[in-house]
Amino acid sequence: MTSTEKPRRLRPEKRRAIVDAARTTFGKLGYVRAGTDAIAAEAGVSTRTLYNHFPTKLDLFRAVFSEGAATVAAAFTERIDALPRAADTESTVLGIARALVSHRLDFPEHFAMARYADIEREHFPAETFDEWRTAGRQTVTRAVAARLDRLATDGQLTGADPTEAADQLILLIAGAVAFRQRPGVVLPEHEAERIVRTGVHTFLYGHSPR
């Protein structure tokens, strides 16, 4: 089947099996080394069935990558929405930071895919990353920026534009987790909490009213 042919409709359970198997395989091997035969076997379907819905390996990767980003972002937004509205500044920023850590640790296969995608980016068209950013990263940034904007409006934070402040907090927390996280190794809870508290302390030092 060529990439211009319309894929046949799969039963939802088969499509889910393929997507889950692909996420696991791409997360372990990356895009280049992962084979569609191995993904089909992991999913318990034939290669023909896989290609009926995803005409190329790139189509499969892009679908799994963008769907995973949307799922991760939705889970993060749910955590942010659950934070107490009347909490003090430090408690609110700590809650945001812990949500950032949790969403990375709860979806290790997605972030393993993201690591490989960054390394192997020459194999993907630019729109692959645009889809990922739109589905995931931008949603997370907007959710963080909205909570920080509320604190700034109340006079509890000063400094950068809320989106810039969100980028800084995400880099301090998620960036530190990504630096320490290793494939197949769970980041210890005490180390995750240390990252949270160090990052929040640094963030508040730069953004708290003097």
C-alpha positions in Angstrom: 0.0 0.0 0.0 1.3 3.4 -0.9 1.2 6.4 1.4 -1.5 8.0 -0.8 -4.0 5.2 -0.4 -6.7 5.5 2.1 -6.0 3.1 5.1 -8.7 0.7 6.1 -10.6 1.2 9.3 -9.3 -0.9 12.1 -11.3 -2.1 15.1 -10.5 0.2 18.0 -8.9 -2.6 20.1 -6.6 -3.6 17.2 -5.5 0.0 16.6 -4.9 0.5 20.3 -2.8 -2.7 20.4 -0.7 -1.4 17.5 -0.2 2.0 19.0 0.7 0.6 22.4 3.2 -1.9 20.8 4.7 0.9 18.7 5.2 3.2 21.6 6.9 0.4 23.6 9.1 -0.6 20.6 10.0 3.0 19.5 10.8 3.8 23.1 13.2 0.9 23.4 14.9 1.1 20.0 14.2 4.4 18.5 12.7 5.0 15.0 15.6 3.7 12.9 16.1 0.4 14.6 12.5 -0.4 15.3 10.9 -2.7 12.7 7.3 -2.9 11.7 7.5 -6.7 11.9 8.5 -6.5 15.5 5.8 -4.0 16.3 3.1 -6.1 14.6 4.3 -9.2 16.6 4.2 -7.2 19.8 0.7 -6.1 19.0 -0.5 -9.6 18.1 -1.5 -8.6 14.6 -0.2 -9.3 11.1 2.1 -6.9 9.3 -0.6 -6.6 6.7 -3.1 -5.4 9.4 -0.6 -2.8 10.6 0.0 -1.5 7.1 -3.8 -1.4 6.4 -4.0 1.4 8.9 -0.5 2.9 8.9 0.8 2.8 5.4 4.4 3.6 6.4 6.6 3.3 9.5 6.8 7.1 9.5 3.0 7.4 9.5 2.9 5.1 12.5 5.6 6.9 14.4 3.9 10.3 13.8 0.5 9.0 15.0 1.9 7.5 18.1 4.1 10.5 18.9 1.3 13.1 18.5 -1.3 11.0 20.3 1.0 10.3 23.1 1.8 14.0 23.5 -1.9 14.8 23.6 -2.5 12.1 26.3 0.4 13.3 28.4 -0.7 16.9 28.1 -4.3 16.1 29.1 -3.1 14.2 32.2 -0.9 17.2 33.1 -3.8 19.7 32.7 -6.0 17.5 34.9 -3.3 17.6 37.6 -3.0 21.4 37.3 -6.8 21.9 37.4 -6.9 19.9 40.7 -4.4 22.2 42.5 -6.0 24.2 45.3 -7.0 27.7 44.1 -6.4 29.5 47.3 -2.9 28.0 48.1 0.0 30.4 48.8 2.6 31.1 46.2 5.2 28.5 47.2 2.6 25.7 47.6 1.1 26.5 44.2 4.5 26.5 42.4 5.5 23.3 44.3 2.2 21.8 43.1 3.0 22.8 39.5 6.5 21.4 39.8 5.4 18.1 41.2 2.9 17.8 38.4 5.7 18.3 35.9 7.7 15.6 37.5 4.8 13.2 37.7 3.8 13.6 34.1 7.3 12.7 33.0 7.6 9.7 35.3 4.1 8.4 34.6 4.7 8.2 30.8 8.3 6.9 30.4 7.7 5.3 27.0 6.5 8.5 25.5 9.4 10.5 26.8 11.8 7.7 25.7 10.3 8.2 22.2 10.9 11.9 22.5 14.5 11.4 23.4 15.1 9.2 20.4 13.2 11.6 18.1 15.5 14.4 19.1 18.5 12.3 18.3 17.1 11.0 15.1 15.4 14.2 13.9 17.0 14.1 10.5 14.8 11.1 9.7 11.6 13.2 10.2 9.9 16.0 8.4 9.7 19.2 10.4 5.9 18.9 10.8 6.5 15.8 13.0 7.8 18.1 15.7 5.2 20.8 15.0 2.5 18.2 15.6 4.2 17.1 18.8 4.6 20.6 20.1 1.0 21.5 19.3 -0.5 18.4 20.8 1.7 18.3 23.9 4.3 20.9 24.8 2.2 24.0 24.0 -0.8 22.7 26.1 1.5 22.1 29.1 3.1 25.5 28.7 -0.3 27.2 28.5 -1.6 25.4 31.6 1.5 26.4 33.6 1.4 30.0 32.3 -2.2 30.4 33.3 -1.5 29.5 37.0 1.5 31.7 37.1 -0.4 34.5 35.5 -3.0 34.3 38.3 -0.2 34.6 40.9 1.3 37.6 39.1 -2.2 39.2 38.9 -2.5 38.8 42.7 1.0 40.4 43.1 2.6 37.2 44.3 5.0 37.0 41.3 6.9 39.6 39.3 9.2 39.6 36.3 8.8 37.8 33.0 5.8 37.4 30.8 3.7 34.4 32.1 4.7 32.2 29.1 8.4 33.0 29.6 8.1 32.3 33.3 6.3 29.0 32.5 9.2 28.1 30.1 11.7 28.8 32.8 9.9 26.7 35.4 9.4 23.8 33.0 13.1 23.9 32.1 14.2 24.0 35.8 12.0 21.0 36.7 11.3 18.8 33.6 14.8 19.6 32.2 16.5 18.4 35.4 14.4 15.2 35.4 15.2 14.5 31.8 18.9 15.0 32.5 18.8 12.4 35.3 16.3 9.9 34.0 17.7 6.8 32.3 15.8 4.3 30.1 14.3 1.5 32.3 15.4 3.2 35.6 12.8 4.8 37.8 13.9 8.1 39.3 13.9 7.7 43.2 11.2 9.6 44.9 13.6 11.5 47.1 15.7 12.6 44.1 12.5 13.8 42.3 11.5 15.8 45.3 15.0 17.3 45.6 14.7 18.4 42.0 11.3 19.9 42.7 12.4 21.9 45.8 15.7 23.1 44.2 13.9 24.2 41.0 11.1 26.0 42.9 13.6 27.7 45.2 15.5 29.0 42.1 12.3 30.0 40.3 10.9 31.9 43.3 14.2 33.6 44.0 14.0 35.2 40.5 10.2 35.9 40.5 9.2 36.8 44.0 8.5 40.5 44.8 11.3 42.1 46.7 
